[in-house]
Amino acid sequence: MDLVQGPARDWRMAQDTISYLVLHRCDPSCNMARYYVLSIEPSLFGDVTLIREWGRIGQPGRRRIELYESQSRAVEALETWLRRKRRRGYLLRGG
């Protein structure tokens, strides 16, 4: 079952055109305004990296860079993180 919907569903087909995915989760009643960014980029040495950045909207966030041996492994990891965040209530920002 494919949990990915909307623009993210076409991630595999449009890997060369999408540079990053931005998700957000806002709930004014809890004073919650968070973002999560996922991107796949090459490293300086030619490896494939998955870069994850998250934090409160309007504030500096945290960043993690993970190295992968192939583009397909990085895409699998991106889709796994995307599913996790969607389950927690993050929405894909359009654009």
PyMOL Python script that loads the backbone (N, CA, C, O; Angstrom):
from pymol import cmd

cmd.read_pdbstr("""\
ATOM      1  N   MET A   1       0.837  -1.179   0.000  1.00  0.00           N
ATOM      2  CA  MET A   1       0.000   0.000   0.000  1.00  0.00           C
ATOM      3  C   MET A   1       0.879   1.237   0.000  1.00  0.00           C
ATOM      4  O   MET A   1       1.785   1.351   0.825  1.00  0.00           O
ATOM      5  N   ASP A   2       0.626   2.162  -0.908  1.00  0.00           N
ATOM      6  CA  ASP A   2       1.423   3.375  -1.043  1.00  0.00           C
ATOM      7  C   ASP A   2       0.788   4.491  -0.221  1.00  0.00           C
ATOM      8  O   ASP A   2      -0.303   4.961  -0.543  1.00  0.00           O
ATOM      9  N   LEU A   3       1.479   4.918   0.849  1.00  0.00           N
ATOM     10  CA  LEU A   3       0.959   5.974   1.713  1.00  0.00           C
ATOM     11  C   LEU A   3       1.257   7.362   1.182  1.00  0.00           C
ATOM     12  O   LEU A   3       0.656   8.338   1.632  1.00  0.00           O
ATOM     13  N   VAL A   4       2.168   7.466   0.238  1.00  0.00           N
ATOM     14  CA  VAL A   4       2.572   8.755  -0.288  1.00  0.00           C
ATOM     15  C   VAL A   4       1.530   9.233  -1.294  1.00  0.00           C
ATOM     16  O   VAL A   4       1.176   8.513  -2.227  1.00  0.00           O
ATOM     17  N   GLN A   5       1.042  10.462  -1.092  1.00  0.00           N
ATOM     18  CA  GLN A   5       0.026  11.007  -1.981  1.00  0.00           C
ATOM     19  C   GLN A   5       0.476  12.355  -2.513  1.00  0.00           C
ATOM     20  O   GLN A   5       1.436  12.941  -2.013  1.00  0.00           O
ATOM     21  N   GLY A   6      -0.226  12.846  -3.533  1.00  0.00           N
ATOM     22  CA  GLY A   6       0.030  14.174  -4.076  1.00  0.00           C
ATOM     23  C   GLY A   6       1.365  14.240  -4.799  1.00  0.00           C
ATOM     24  O   GLY A   6       1.804  13.253  -5.389  1.00  0.00           O
ATOM     25  N   PRO A   7       2.031  15.431  -4.753  1.00  0.00           N
ATOM     26  CA  PRO A   7       3.286  15.623  -5.483  1.00  0.00           C
ATOM     27  C   PRO A   7       4.376  14.648  -5.076  1.00  0.00           C
ATOM     28  O   PRO A   7       5.228  14.306  -5.895  1.00  0.00           O
ATOM     29  N   ALA A   8       4.369  14.189  -3.825  1.00  0.00           N
ATOM     30  CA  ALA A   8       5.419  13.273  -3.376  1.00  0.00           C
ATOM     31  C   ALA A   8       5.292  11.907  -4.022  1.00  0.00           C
ATOM     32  O   ALA A   8       6.277  11.175  -4.118  1.00  0.00           O
ATOM     33  N   ARG A   9       4.084  11.549  -4.471  1.00  0.00           N
ATOM     34  CA  ARG A   9       3.885  10.244  -5.105  1.00  0.00           C
ATOM     35  C   ARG A   9       4.729  10.128  -6.369  1.00  0.00           C
ATOM     36  O   ARG A   9       5.143   9.026  -6.730  1.00  0.00           O
ATOM     37  N   ASP A  10       4.989  11.231  -7.042  1.00  0.00           N
ATOM     38  CA  ASP A  10       5.747  11.226  -8.286  1.00  0.00           C
ATOM     39  C   ASP A  10       7.245  11.376  -8.043  1.00  0.00           C
ATOM     40  O   ASP A  10       8.001  11.618  -8.984  1.00  0.00           O
ATOM     41  N   TRP A  11       7.683  11.234  -6.791  1.00  0.00           N
ATOM     42  CA  TRP A  11       9.092  11.425  -6.459  1.00  0.00           C
ATOM     43  C   TRP A  11       9.998  10.528  -7.290  1.00  0.00           C
ATOM     44  O   TRP A  11      10.987  11.003  -7.848  1.00  0.00           O
ATOM     45  N   ARG A  12       9.676   9.225  -7.383  1.00  0.00           N
ATOM     46  CA  ARG A  12      10.540   8.306  -8.126  1.00  0.00           C
ATOM     47  C   ARG A  12      10.657   8.694  -9.587  1.00  0.00           C
ATOM     48  O   ARG A  12      11.737   8.607 -10.171  1.00  0.00           O
ATOM     49  N   MET A  13       9.556   9.120 -10.181  1.00  0.00           N
ATOM     50  CA  MET A  13       9.570   9.445 -11.606  1.00  0.00           C
ATOM     51  C   MET A  13      10.246  10.786 -11.875  1.00  0.00           C
ATOM     52  O   MET A  13      10.781  10.998 -12.963  1.00  0.00           O
ATOM     53  N   ALA A  14      10.228  11.690 -10.903  1.00  0.00           N
ATOM     54  CA  ALA A  14      10.728  13.039 -11.146  1.00  0.00           C
ATOM     55  C   ALA A  14      11.908  13.371 -10.242  1.00  0.00           C
ATOM     56  O   ALA A  14      12.040  14.514  -9.805  1.00  0.00           O
ATOM     57  N   GLN A  15      12.760  12.408  -9.954  1.00  0.00           N
ATOM     58  CA  GLN A  15      13.882  12.633  -9.052  1.00  0.00           C
ATOM     59  C   GLN A  15      14.786  13.761  -9.520  1.00  0.00           C
ATOM     60  O   GLN A  15      15.332  14.497  -8.697  1.00  0.00           O
ATOM     61  N   ASP A  16      14.950  13.908 -10.819  1.00  0.00           N
ATOM     62  CA  ASP A  16      15.855  14.921 -11.329  1.00  0.00           C
ATOM     63  C   ASP A  16      15.257  16.321 -11.246  1.00  0.00           C
ATOM     64  O   ASP A  16      15.995  17.305 -11.287  1.00  0.00           O
ATOM     65  N   THR A  17      13.944  16.431 -11.132  1.00  0.00           N
ATOM     66  CA  THR A  17      13.328  17.746 -11.120  1.00  0.00           C
ATOM     67  C   THR A  17      12.995  18.234  -9.715  1.00  0.00           C
ATOM     68  O   THR A  17      12.916  19.444  -9.505  1.00  0.00           O
ATOM     69  N   ILE A  18      12.798  17.346  -8.744  1.00  0.00           N
ATOM     70  CA  ILE A  18      12.491  17.751  -7.376  1.00  0.00           C
ATOM     71  C   ILE A  18      13.795  17.811  -6.601  1.00  0.00           C
ATOM     72  O   ILE A  18      14.488  16.802  -6.472  1.00  0.00           O
ATOM     73  N   SER A  19      14.140  18.997  -6.079  1.00  0.00           N
ATOM     74  CA  SER A  19      15.380  19.097  -5.330  1.00  0.00           C
ATOM     75  C   SER A  19      15.161  18.858  -3.839  1.00  0.00           C
ATOM     76  O   SER A  19      16.075  18.403  -3.151  1.00  0.00           O
ATOM     77  N   TYR A  20      13.968  19.157  -3.328  1.00  0.00           N
ATOM     78  CA  TYR A  20      13.694  18.893  -1.924  1.00  0.00           C
ATOM     79  C   TYR A  20      12.193  18.864  -1.668  1.00  0.00           C
ATOM     80  O   TYR A  20      11.402  19.389  -2.452  1.00  0.00           O
ATOM     81  N   LEU A  21      11.820  18.243  -0.558  1.00  0.00           N
ATOM     82  CA  LEU A  21      10.427  18.191  -0.117  1.00  0.00           C
ATOM     83  C   LEU A  21      10.333  18.938   1.204  1.00  0.00           C
ATOM     84  O   LEU A  21      11.153  18.738   2.101  1.00  0.00           O
ATOM     85  N   VAL A  22       9.322  19.806   1.320  1.00  0.00           N
ATOM     86  CA  VAL A  22       9.114  20.577   2.541  1.00  0.00           C
ATOM     87  C   VAL A  22       7.789  20.154   3.155  1.00  0.00           C
ATOM     88  O   VAL A  22       6.751  20.173   2.493  1.00  0.00           O
ATOM     89  N   LEU A  23       7.835  19.771   4.425  1.00  0.00           N
ATOM     90  CA  LEU A  23       6.629  19.395   5.158  1.00  0.00           C
ATOM     91  C   LEU A  23       6.451  20.370   6.317  1.00  0.00           C
ATOM     92  O   LEU A  23       7.421  20.946   6.811  1.00  0.00           O
ATOM     93  N   HIS A  24       5.228  20.546   6.734  1.00  0.00           N
ATOM     94  CA  HIS A  24       4.981  21.415   7.878  1.00  0.00           C
ATOM     95  C   HIS A  24       3.853  20.847   8.730  1.00  0.00           C
ATOM     96  O   HIS A  24       3.009  20.084   8.259  1.00  0.00           O
ATOM     97  N   ARG A  25       3.867  21.246   9.997  1.00  0.00           N
ATOM     98  CA  ARG A  25       2.849  20.810  10.944  1.00  0.00           C
ATOM     99  C   ARG A  25       2.535  21.996  11.847  1.00  0.00           C
ATOM    100  O   ARG A  25       3.382  22.427  12.629  1.00  0.00           O
ATOM    101  N   CYS A  26       1.325  22.519  11.740  1.00  0.00           N
ATOM    102  CA  CYS A  26       0.928  23.690  12.513  1.00  0.00           C
ATOM    103  C   CYS A  26      -0.344  23.389  13.291  1.00  0.00           C
ATOM    104  O   CYS A  26      -1.302  22.839  12.749  1.00  0.00           O
ATOM    105  N   ASP A  27      -0.341  23.752  14.557  1.00  0.00           N
ATOM    106  CA  ASP A  27      -1.518  23.628  15.414  1.00  0.00           C
ATOM    107  C   ASP A  27      -1.495  24.806  16.389  1.00  0.00           C
ATOM    108  O   ASP A  27      -0.824  24.742  17.419  1.00  0.00           O
ATOM    109  N   PRO A  28      -2.228  25.887  16.070  1.00  0.00           N
ATOM    110  CA  PRO A  28      -2.199  27.079  16.920  1.00  0.00           C
ATOM    111  C   PRO A  28      -2.647  26.815  18.359  1.00  0.00           C
ATOM    112  O   PRO A  28      -2.174  27.485  19.278  1.00  0.00           O
ATOM    113  N   SER A  29      -3.548  25.853  18.574  1.00  0.00           N
ATOM    114  CA  SER A  29      -4.016  25.578  19.933  1.00  0.00           C
ATOM    115  C   SER A  29      -2.898  25.039  20.829  1.00  0.00           C
ATOM    116  O   SER A  29      -2.955  25.192  22.050  1.00  0.00           O
ATOM    117  N   CYS A  30      -1.896  24.419  20.237  1.00  0.00           N
ATOM    118  CA  CYS A  30      -0.750  23.889  20.995  1.00  0.00           C
ATOM    119  C   CYS A  30       0.502  24.745  20.810  1.00  0.00           C
ATOM    120  O   CYS A  30       1.580  24.383  21.281  1.00  0.00           O
ATOM    121  N   ASN A  31       0.358  25.884  20.121  1.00  0.00           N
ATOM    122  CA  ASN A  31       1.492  26.745  19.796  1.00  0.00           C
ATOM    123  C   ASN A  31       2.573  25.960  19.048  1.00  0.00           C
ATOM    124  O   ASN A  31       3.764  26.107  19.322  1.00  0.00           O
ATOM    125  N   MET A  32       2.135  25.118  18.094  1.00  0.00           N
ATOM    126  CA  MET A  32       3.040  24.274  17.323  1.00  0.00           C
ATOM    127  C   MET A  32       3.137  24.785  15.891  1.00  0.00           C
ATOM    128  O   MET A  32       2.126  24.960  15.212  1.00  0.00           O
ATOM    129  N   ALA A  33       4.355  25.020  15.445  1.00  0.00           N
ATOM    130  CA  ALA A  33       4.617  25.409  14.063  1.00  0.00           C
ATOM    131  C   ALA A  33       5.982  24.833  13.694  1.00  0.00           C
ATOM    132  O   ALA A  33       7.016  25.444  13.964  1.00  0.00           O
ATOM    133  N   ARG A  34       5.978  23.664  13.082  1.00  0.00           N
ATOM    134  CA  ARG A  34       7.216  22.959  12.786  1.00  0.00           C
ATOM    135  C   ARG A  34       7.370  22.718  11.291  1.00  0.00           C
ATOM    136  O   ARG A  34       6.392  22.708  10.543  1.00  0.00           O
ATOM    137  N   TYR A  35       8.606  22.528  10.875  1.00  0.00           N
ATOM    138  CA  TYR A  35       8.894  22.183   9.484  1.00  0.00           C
ATOM    139  C   TYR A  35       9.848  20.996   9.448  1.00  0.00           C
ATOM    140  O   TYR A  35      10.547  20.707  10.420  1.00  0.00           O
ATOM    141  N   TYR A  36       9.860  20.315   8.303  1.00  0.00           N
ATOM    142  CA  TYR A  36      10.759  19.193   8.071  1.00  0.00           C
ATOM    143  C   TYR A  36      11.102  19.205   6.592  1.00  0.00           C
ATOM    144  O   TYR A  36      10.199  19.201   5.756  1.00  0.00           O
ATOM    145  N   VAL A  37      12.371  19.218   6.250  1.00  0.00           N
ATOM    146  CA  VAL A  37      12.829  19.267   4.860  1.00  0.00           C
ATOM    147  C   VAL A  37      13.641  18.010   4.573  1.00  0.00           C
ATOM    148  O   VAL A  37      14.520  17.639   5.351  1.00  0.00           O
ATOM    149  N   LEU A  38      13.341  17.356   3.450  1.00  0.00           N
ATOM    150  CA  LEU A  38      14.075  16.177   2.989  1.00  0.00           C
ATOM    151  C   LEU A  38      14.646  16.473   1.607  1.00  0.00           C
ATOM    152  O   LEU A  38      13.930  16.957   0.731  1.00  0.00           O
ATOM    153  N   SER A  39      15.922  16.186   1.408  1.00  0.00           N
ATOM    154  CA  SER A  39      16.502  16.377   0.079  1.00  0.00           C
ATOM    155  C   SER A  39      17.591  15.344  -0.172  1.00  0.00           C
ATOM    156  O   SER A  39      18.261  14.882   0.752  1.00  0.00           O
ATOM    157  N   ILE A  40      17.749  14.996  -1.431  1.00  0.00           N
ATOM    158  CA  ILE A  40      18.821  14.093  -1.863  1.00  0.00           C
ATOM    159  C   ILE A  40      19.766  14.908  -2.722  1.00  0.00           C
ATOM    160  O   ILE A  40      19.365  15.518  -3.713  1.00  0.00           O
ATOM    161  N   GLU A  41      21.039  14.906  -2.318  1.00  0.00           N
ATOM    162  CA  GLU A  41      22.038  15.708  -3.016  1.00  0.00           C
ATOM    163  C   GLU A  41      23.350  14.930  -3.090  1.00  0.00           C
ATOM    164  O   GLU A  41      23.595  14.048  -2.266  1.00  0.00           O
ATOM    165  N   PRO A  42      24.192  15.250  -4.070  1.00  0.00           N
ATOM    166  CA  PRO A  42      25.516  14.614  -4.121  1.00  0.00           C
ATOM    167  C   PRO A  42      26.449  15.283  -3.114  1.00  0.00           C
ATOM    168  O   PRO A  42      26.317  16.474  -2.830  1.00  0.00           O
ATOM    169  N   SER A  43      27.386  14.514  -2.580  1.00  0.00           N
ATOM    170  CA  SER A  43      28.401  15.080  -1.687  1.00  0.00           C
ATOM    171  C   SER A  43      29.581  15.562  -2.536  1.00  0.00           C
ATOM    172  O   SER A  43      29.603  15.375  -3.753  1.00  0.00           O
ATOM    173  N   LEU A  44      30.535  16.169  -1.889  1.00  0.00           N
ATOM    174  CA  LEU A  44      31.728  16.636  -2.613  1.00  0.00           C
ATOM    175  C   LEU A  44      32.525  15.491  -3.216  1.00  0.00           C
ATOM    176  O   LEU A  44      33.270  15.689  -4.176  1.00  0.00           O
ATOM    177  N   PHE A  45      32.374  14.295  -2.660  1.00  0.00           N
ATOM    178  CA  PHE A  45      33.143  13.148  -3.122  1.00  0.00           C
ATOM    179  C   PHE A  45      32.338  12.214  -4.020  1.00  0.00           C
ATOM    180  O   PHE A  45      32.785  11.112  -4.336  1.00  0.00           O
ATOM    181  N   GLY A  46      31.147  12.658  -4.429  1.00  0.00           N
ATOM    182  CA  GLY A  46      30.351  11.874  -5.359  1.00  0.00           C
ATOM    183  C   GLY A  46      29.389  10.892  -4.730  1.00  0.00           C
ATOM    184  O   GLY A  46      28.663  10.203  -5.447  1.00  0.00           O
ATOM    185  N   ASP A  47      29.360  10.807  -3.396  1.00  0.00           N
ATOM    186  CA  ASP A  47      28.403   9.935  -2.728  1.00  0.00           C
ATOM    187  C   ASP A  47      27.016  10.570  -2.791  1.00  0.00           C
ATOM    188  O   ASP A  47      26.878  11.763  -3.058  1.00  0.00           O
ATOM    189  N   VAL A  48      26.007   9.767  -2.546  1.00  0.00           N
ATOM    190  CA  VAL A  48      24.630  10.259  -2.499  1.00  0.00           C
ATOM    191  C   VAL A  48      24.281  10.509  -1.040  1.00  0.00           C
ATOM    192  O   VAL A  48      24.524   9.655  -0.187  1.00  0.00           O
ATOM    193  N   THR A  49      23.713  11.674  -0.747  1.00  0.00           N
ATOM    194  CA  THR A  49      23.350  12.001   0.632  1.00  0.00           C
ATOM    195  C   THR A  49      21.865  12.303   0.746  1.00  0.00           C
ATOM    196  O   THR A  49      21.254  12.855  -0.169  1.00  0.00           O
ATOM    197  N   LEU A  50      21.303  11.932   1.876  1.00  0.00           N
ATOM    198  CA  LEU A  50      19.958  12.346   2.254  1.00  0.00           C
ATOM    199  C   LEU A  50      20.149  13.376   3.350  1.00  0.00           C
ATOM    200  O   LEU A  50      20.734  13.088   4.394  1.00  0.00           O
ATOM    201  N   ILE A  51      19.650  14.578   3.105  1.00  0.00           N
ATOM    202  CA  ILE A  51      19.768  15.651   4.082  1.00  0.00           C
ATOM    203  C   ILE A  51      18.396  15.883   4.698  1.00  0.00           C
ATOM    204  O   ILE A  51      17.414  16.117   3.993  1.00  0.00           O
ATOM    205  N   ARG A  52      18.343  15.813   6.031  1.00  0.00           N
ATOM    206  CA  ARG A  52      17.105  16.055   6.775  1.00  0.00           C
ATOM    207  C   ARG A  52      17.319  17.280   7.641  1.00  0.00           C
ATOM    208  O   ARG A  52      18.307  17.374   8.369  1.00  0.00           O
ATOM    209  N   GLU A  53      16.386  18.221   7.558  1.00  0.00           N
ATOM    210  CA  GLU A  53      16.458  19.422   8.380  1.00  0.00           C
ATOM    211  C   GLU A  53      15.096  19.654   9.004  1.00  0.00           C
ATOM    212  O   GLU A  53      14.074  19.527   8.330  1.00  0.00           O
ATOM    213  N   TRP A  54      15.069  19.998  10.304  1.00  0.00           N
ATOM    214  CA  TRP A  54      13.795  20.184  10.983  1.00  0.00           C
ATOM    215  C   TRP A  54      13.934  21.208  12.092  1.00  0.00           C
ATOM    216  O   TRP A  54      15.030  21.487  12.579  1.00  0.00           O
ATOM    217  N   GLY A  55      12.786  21.764  12.478  1.00  0.00           N
ATOM    218  CA  GLY A  55      12.777  22.721  13.578  1.00  0.00           C
ATOM    219  C   GLY A  55      11.480  23.498  13.620  1.00  0.00           C
ATOM    220  O   GLY A  55      10.507  23.149  12.951  1.00  0.00           O
ATOM    221  N   ARG A  56      11.478  24.554  14.411  1.00  0.00           N
ATOM    222  CA  ARG A  56      10.325  25.426  14.527  1.00  0.00           C
ATOM    223  C   ARG A  56      10.366  26.441  13.391  1.00  0.00           C
ATOM    224  O   ARG A  56      11.428  26.978  13.076  1.00  0.00           O
ATOM    225  N   ILE A  57       9.233  26.701  12.783  1.00  0.00           N
ATOM    226  CA  ILE A  57       9.166  27.658  11.678  1.00  0.00           C
ATOM    227  C   ILE A  57       9.631  29.016  12.174  1.00  0.00           C
ATOM    228  O   ILE A  57       9.161  29.505  13.202  1.00  0.00           O
ATOM    229  N   GLY A  58      10.555  29.622  11.442  1.00  0.00           N
ATOM    230  CA  GLY A  58      11.097  30.919  11.791  1.00  0.00           C
ATOM    231  C   GLY A  58      12.344  30.864  12.664  1.00  0.00           C
ATOM    232  O   GLY A  58      12.919  31.904  12.984  1.00  0.00           O
ATOM    233  N   GLN A  59      12.764  29.674  13.049  1.00  0.00           N
ATOM    234  CA  GLN A  59      13.942  29.501  13.897  1.00  0.00           C
ATOM    235  C   GLN A  59      14.952  28.601  13.198  1.00  0.00           C
ATOM    236  O   GLN A  59      14.579  27.802  12.339  1.00  0.00           O
ATOM    237  N   PRO A  60      16.240  28.725  13.561  1.00  0.00           N
ATOM    238  CA  PRO A  60      17.217  27.793  13.002  1.00  0.00           C
ATOM    239  C   PRO A  60      16.889  26.365  13.454  1.00  0.00           C
ATOM    240  O   PRO A  60      16.465  26.142  14.588  1.00  0.00           O
ATOM    241  N   GLY A  61      17.090  25.427  12.568  1.00  0.00           N
ATOM    242  CA  GLY A  61      16.758  24.042  12.888  1.00  0.00           C
ATOM    243  C   GLY A  61      17.984  23.173  13.029  1.00  0.00           C
ATOM    244  O   GLY A  61      19.117  23.656  13.038  1.00  0.00           O
ATOM    245  N   ARG A  62      17.738  21.891  13.137  1.00  0.00           N
ATOM    246  CA  ARG A  62      18.799  20.896  13.191  1.00  0.00           C
ATOM    247  C   ARG A  62      18.934  20.255  11.824  1.00  0.00           C
ATOM    248  O   ARG A  62      17.991  20.256  11.033  1.00  0.00           O
ATOM    249  N   ARG A  63      20.108  19.709  11.548  1.00  0.00           N
ATOM    250  CA  ARG A  63      20.358  19.089  10.246  1.00  0.00           C
ATOM    251  C   ARG A  63      21.162  17.811  10.430  1.00  0.00           C
ATOM    252  O   ARG A  63      22.119  17.756  11.203  1.00  0.00           O
ATOM    253  N   ARG A  64      20.743  16.788   9.696  1.00  0.00           N
ATOM    254  CA  ARG A  64      21.462  15.507   9.665  1.00  0.00           C
ATOM    255  C   ARG A  64      21.747  15.164   8.207  1.00  0.00           C
ATOM    256  O   ARG A  64      20.893  15.332   7.337  1.00  0.00           O
ATOM    257  N   ILE A  65      22.952  14.684   7.959  1.00  0.00           N
ATOM    258  CA  ILE A  65      23.348  14.268   6.615  1.00  0.00           C
ATOM    259  C   ILE A  65      23.709  12.788   6.689  1.00  0.00           C
ATOM    260  O   ILE A  65      24.569  12.387   7.474  1.00  0.00           O
ATOM    261  N   GLU A  66      23.043  11.984   5.865  1.00  0.00           N
ATOM    262  CA  GLU A  66      23.274  10.541   5.841  1.00  0.00           C
ATOM    263  C   GLU A  66      23.816  10.153   4.475  1.00  0.00           C
ATOM    264  O   GLU A  66      23.274  10.566   3.449  1.00  0.00           O
ATOM    265  N   LEU A  67      24.883   9.362   4.456  1.00  0.00           N
ATOM    266  CA  LEU A  67      25.491   8.903   3.202  1.00  0.00           C
ATOM    267  C   LEU A  67      24.902   7.564   2.787  1.00  0.00           C
ATOM    268  O   LEU A  67      24.633   6.707   3.629  1.00  0.00           O
ATOM    269  N   TYR A  68      24.700   7.386   1.474  1.00  0.00           N
ATOM    270  CA  TYR A  68      24.188   6.134   0.925  1.00  0.00           C
ATOM    271  C   TYR A  68      25.049   5.722  -0.257  1.00  0.00           C
ATOM    272  O   TYR A  68      25.647   6.553  -0.940  1.00  0.00           O
ATOM    273  N   GLU A  69      25.094   4.411  -0.478  1.00  0.00           N
ATOM    274  CA  GLU A  69      25.940   3.894  -1.555  1.00  0.00           C
ATOM    275  C   GLU A  69      25.309   4.025  -2.929  1.00  0.00           C
ATOM    276  O   GLU A  69      26.006   3.919  -3.938  1.00  0.00           O
ATOM    277  N   SER A  70      23.989   4.256  -2.990  1.00  0.00           N
ATOM    278  CA  SER A  70      23.336   4.408  -4.297  1.00  0.00           C
ATOM    279  C   SER A  70      22.140   5.349  -4.190  1.00  0.00           C
ATOM    280  O   SER A  70      21.607   5.583  -3.105  1.00  0.00           O
ATOM    281  N   GLN A  71      21.740   5.870  -5.312  1.00  0.00           N
ATOM    282  CA  GLN A  71      20.585   6.769  -5.386  1.00  0.00           C
ATOM    283  C   GLN A  71      19.316   6.047  -4.927  1.00  0.00           C
ATOM    284  O   GLN A  71      18.481   6.634  -4.238  1.00  0.00           O
ATOM    285  N   SER A  72      19.174   4.785  -5.304  1.00  0.00           N
ATOM    286  CA  SER A  72      17.958   4.056  -4.947  1.00  0.00           C
ATOM    287  C   SER A  72      17.837   3.866  -3.431  1.00  0.00           C
ATOM    288  O   SER A  72      16.733   3.937  -2.890  1.00  0.00           O
ATOM    289  N   ARG A  73      18.948   3.629  -2.745  1.00  0.00           N
ATOM    290  CA  ARG A  73      18.910   3.491  -1.283  1.00  0.00           C
ATOM    291  C   ARG A  73      18.529   4.818  -0.619  1.00  0.00           C
ATOM    292  O   ARG A  73      17.782   4.844   0.360  1.00  0.00           O
ATOM    293  N   ALA A  74      19.052   5.911  -1.164  1.00  0.00           N
ATOM    294  CA  ALA A  74      18.720   7.231  -0.621  1.00  0.00           C
ATOM    295  C   ALA A  74      17.239   7.543  -0.826  1.00  0.00           C
ATOM    296  O   ALA A  74      16.596   8.112   0.056  1.00  0.00           O
ATOM    297  N   VAL A  75      16.700   7.174  -1.981  1.00  0.00           N
ATOM    298  CA  VAL A  75      15.275   7.396  -2.258  1.00  0.00           C
ATOM    299  C   VAL A  75      14.418   6.552  -1.313  1.00  0.00           C
ATOM    300  O   VAL A  75      13.397   7.026  -0.816  1.00  0.00           O
ATOM    301  N   GLU A  76      14.823   5.313  -1.062  1.00  0.00           N
ATOM    302  CA  GLU A  76      14.092   4.465  -0.106  1.00  0.00           C
ATOM    303  C   GLU A  76      14.064   5.111   1.278  1.00  0.00           C
ATOM    304  O   GLU A  76      13.025   5.130   1.938  1.00  0.00           O
ATOM    305  N   ALA A  77      15.206   5.638   1.712  1.00  0.00           N
ATOM    306  CA  ALA A  77      15.279   6.282   3.019  1.00  0.00           C
ATOM    307  C   ALA A  77      14.410   7.535   3.056  1.00  0.00           C
ATOM    308  O   ALA A  77      13.731   7.790   4.051  1.00  0.00           O
ATOM    309  N   LEU A  78      14.428   8.313   1.984  1.00  0.00           N
ATOM    310  CA  LEU A  78      13.588   9.507   1.905  1.00  0.00           C
ATOM    311  C   LEU A  78      12.117   9.133   2.021  1.00  0.00           C
ATOM    312  O   LEU A  78      11.370   9.774   2.760  1.00  0.00           O
ATOM    313  N   GLU A  79      11.701   8.111   1.304  1.00  0.00           N
ATOM    314  CA  GLU A  79      10.295   7.695   1.346  1.00  0.00           C
ATOM    315  C   GLU A  79       9.909   7.176   2.728  1.00  0.00           C
ATOM    316  O   GLU A  79       8.780   7.384   3.174  1.00  0.00           O
ATOM    317  N   THR A  80      10.844   6.498   3.414  1.00  0.00           N
ATOM    318  CA  THR A  80      10.584   6.026   4.771  1.00  0.00           C
ATOM    319  C   THR A  80      10.369   7.207   5.712  1.00  0.00           C
ATOM    320  O   THR A  80       9.421   7.207   6.498  1.00  0.00           O
ATOM    321  N   TRP A  81      11.245   8.219   5.640  1.00  0.00           N
ATOM    322  CA  TRP A  81      11.088   9.401   6.481  1.00  0.00           C
ATOM    323  C   TRP A  81       9.809  10.149   6.139  1.00  0.00           C
ATOM    324  O   TRP A  81       9.130  10.656   7.033  1.00  0.00           O
ATOM    325  N   LEU A  82       9.476  10.222   4.864  1.00  0.00           N
ATOM    326  CA  LEU A  82       8.253  10.905   4.445  1.00  0.00           C
ATOM    327  C   LEU A  82       7.027  10.224   5.042  1.00  0.00           C
ATOM    328  O   LEU A  82       6.127  10.898   5.543  1.00  0.00           O
ATOM    329  N   ARG A  83       6.982   8.895   4.993  1.00  0.00           N
ATOM    330  CA  ARG A  83       5.856   8.156   5.588  1.00  0.00           C
ATOM    331  C   ARG A  83       5.768   8.401   7.094  1.00  0.00           C
ATOM    332  O   ARG A  83       4.679   8.610   7.628  1.00  0.00           O
ATOM    333  N   ARG A  84       6.910   8.377   7.774  1.00  0.00           N
ATOM    334  CA  ARG A  84       6.927   8.613   9.224  1.00  0.00           C
ATOM    335  C   ARG A  84       6.348   9.978   9.561  1.00  0.00           C
ATOM    336  O   ARG A  84       5.521  10.107  10.464  1.00  0.00           O
ATOM    337  N   LYS A  85       6.781  10.979   8.841  1.00  0.00           N
ATOM    338  CA  LYS A  85       6.335  12.336   9.131  1.00  0.00           C
ATOM    339  C   LYS A  85       4.862  12.530   8.783  1.00  0.00           C
ATOM    340  O   LYS A  85       4.145  13.235   9.493  1.00  0.00           O
ATOM    341  N   ARG A  86       4.408  11.910   7.696  1.00  0.00           N
ATOM    342  CA  ARG A  86       2.984  12.008   7.332  1.00  0.00           C
ATOM    343  C   ARG A  86       2.114  11.361   8.406  1.00  0.00           C
ATOM    344  O   ARG A  86       1.038  11.873   8.715  1.00  0.00           O
ATOM    345  N   ARG A  87       2.567  10.235   8.984  1.00  0.00           N
ATOM    346  CA  ARG A  87       1.823   9.590  10.069  1.00  0.00           C
ATOM    347  C   ARG A  87       1.742  10.477  11.309  1.00  0.00           C
ATOM    348  O   ARG A  87       0.774  10.402  12.065  1.00  0.00           O
ATOM    349  N   ARG A  88       2.743  11.305  11.514  1.00  0.00           N
ATOM    350  CA  ARG A  88       2.764  12.191  12.685  1.00  0.00           C
ATOM    351  C   ARG A  88       2.011  13.496  12.441  1.00  0.00           C
ATOM    352  O   ARG A  88       1.965  14.360  13.317  1.00  0.00           O
ATOM    353  N   GLY A  89       1.418  13.642  11.251  1.00  0.00           N
ATOM    354  CA  GLY A  89       0.591  14.818  10.999  1.00  0.00           C
ATOM    355  C   GLY A  89       1.217  15.897  10.154  1.00  0.00           C
ATOM    356  O   GLY A  89       0.607  16.950   9.968  1.00  0.00           O
ATOM    357  N   TYR A  90       2.420  15.682   9.627  1.00  0.00           N
ATOM    358  CA  TYR A  90       3.032  16.673   8.764  1.00  0.00           C
ATOM    359  C   TYR A  90       2.361  16.641   7.397  1.00  0.00           C
ATOM    360  O   TYR A  90       2.012  15.575   6.890  1.00  0.00           O
ATOM    361  N   LEU A  91       2.187  17.810   6.812  1.00  0.00           N
ATOM    362  CA  LEU A  91       1.586  17.935   5.494  1.00  0.00           C
ATOM    363  C   LEU A  91       2.626  18.422   4.506  1.00  0.00           C
ATOM    364  O   LEU A  91       3.494  19.221   4.855  1.00  0.00           O
ATOM    365  N   LEU A  92       2.544  17.948   3.284  1.00  0.00           N
ATOM    366  CA  LEU A  92       3.464  18.357   2.244  1.00  0.00           C
ATOM    367  C   LEU A  92       3.094  19.764   1.800  1.00  0.00           C
ATOM    368  O   LEU A  92       1.948  20.028   1.433  1.00  0.00           O
ATOM    369  N   ARG A  93       4.055  20.653   1.835  1.00  0.00           N
ATOM    370  CA  ARG A  93       3.817  22.017   1.402  1.00  0.00           C
ATOM    371  C   ARG A  93       3.798  22.044  -0.121  1.00  0.00           C
ATOM    372  O   ARG A  93       4.716  21.528  -0.759  1.00  0.00           O
ATOM    373  N   GLY A  94       2.783  22.626  -0.700  1.00  0.00           N
ATOM    374  CA  GLY A  94       2.643  22.678  -2.155  1.00  0.00           C
ATOM    375  C   GLY A  94       3.672  23.572  -2.801  1.00  0.00           C
ATOM    376  O   GLY A  94       4.247  24.450  -2.157  1.00  0.00           O
ATOM    377  N   GLY A  95       3.906  23.337  -4.105  1.00  0.00           N
ATOM    378  CA  GLY A  95       4.821  24.203  -4.820  1.00  0.00           C
ATOM    379  C   GLY A  95       5.836  23.471  -5.598  1.00  0.00           C
ATOM    380  O   GLY A  95       6.675  24.089  -6.253  1.00  0.00           O
TER     381      GLY A  95
END
""", "prot")
cmd.dss("prot")
cmd.show_as("cartoon", "prot")
cmd.util.cbc("prot")
cmd.orient("prot")
